[in-house]
Amino acid sequence: MYDIETTEEFDLWLHNLQDINMRGFIAKRITIMSSGSLGETRSLGGGLFEAKIRRGPGYRLYFVNKGNRIIVLLCGGDKSTQDRDIKRARELAKEL
């Protein structure tokens, strides 16, 4: 089980998604992550992880672990903005 925390940047990204159904799908994915099932994820090094969502334009959720029980969702994006999003996620992780 994980407690999920989010940054303001992540919350704004999710709130601004145009596809309401996708927002709901991502919220459900976050709930599933909190139960301990992280789904398709990969390490990006330095404690940063990317959770892939294989729907729509290929959404990604970038996160770090804080201790053993907390996941902090830093930012989100899709395949087309992946490089920029990873860079931003690294910046946000350093700020924690």
C-alpha positions in Angstrom: 0.0 0.0 0.0 1.2 3.5 -0.8 0.1 6.9 0.1 0.0 9.1 -3.0 1.0 12.7 -2.9 1.0 15.1 -5.9 2.7 18.3 -6.8 0.7 21.4 -7.8 2.2 20.9 -11.3 0.8 17.4 -11.5 -2.6 18.5 -10.3 -2.7 21.3 -12.9 -1.7 18.9 -15.7 -4.4 16.4 -14.8 -7.1 19.1 -14.3 -6.3 20.6 -17.8 -6.5 17.3 -19.7 -9.2 17.9 -22.3 -10.4 14.3 -22.4 -12.6 13.8 -19.3 -12.7 10.1 -19.8 -8.9 10.0 -19.8 -8.8 12.1 -16.6 -11.0 9.4 -15.0 -8.8 6.6 -16.3 -5.7 8.3 -14.9 -7.4 8.8 -11.5 -8.3 5.1 -11.5 -4.7 4.2 -12.4 -3.5 6.3 -9.4 -5.9 4.5 -7.1 -4.6 1.2 -8.4 -1.0 2.4 -7.8 -1.9 3.3 -4.2 -2.9 -0.4 -3.6 0.6 -1.5 -4.5 0.2 -2.4 -8.2 2.3 0.1 -10.1 1.6 -1.4 -13.5 3.9 -0.7 -16.4 6.7 1.4 -15.0 10.4 1.9 -15.7 13.2 3.4 -13.7 14.7 6.6 -15.2 17.6 6.6 -12.8 18.2 8.7 -9.7 15.1 7.4 -8.0 12.8 8.8 -10.8 10.2 6.5 -12.4 7.8 6.7 -15.3 4.4 4.9 -15.3 3.2 4.3 -18.8 -0.5 4.4 -19.8 -1.1 2.8 -23.1 -4.2 4.8 -24.0 -4.6 7.9 -26.0 -1.3 9.6 -27.0 0.6 7.4 -24.6 0.3 9.2 -21.3 3.1 9.1 -18.7 3.1 9.8 -15.0 6.5 10.7 -13.4 7.1 9.9 -9.8 9.5 9.3 -7.0 9.3 7.2 -3.8 9.5 9.1 -0.5 10.3 6.5 2.1 8.8 3.1 1.7 5.1 4.0 1.6 4.8 7.3 -0.2 4.7 8.0 -4.0 5.0 11.6 -5.1 3.5 12.2 -8.5 5.7 15.0 -9.9 4.2 15.7 -13.4 2.6 14.1 -16.3 2.7 14.2 -20.1 2.4 12.1 -23.2 4.8 10.5 -25.6 5.2 13.7 -27.7 6.5 15.7 -24.7 8.4 12.8 -23.0 11.9 14.3 -23.1 10.8 17.7 -21.8 8.6 16.0 -19.1 11.5 13.8 -17.9 13.7 16.9 -17.6 11.0 18.7 -15.6 10.4 15.7 -13.4 14.1 15.6 -12.5 14.0 19.3 -11.6 10.9 18.7 -9.4 12.5 15.7 -7.7 15.5 17.8 -6.8 13.2 20.3 -5.1 11.6 17.7 -2.8 
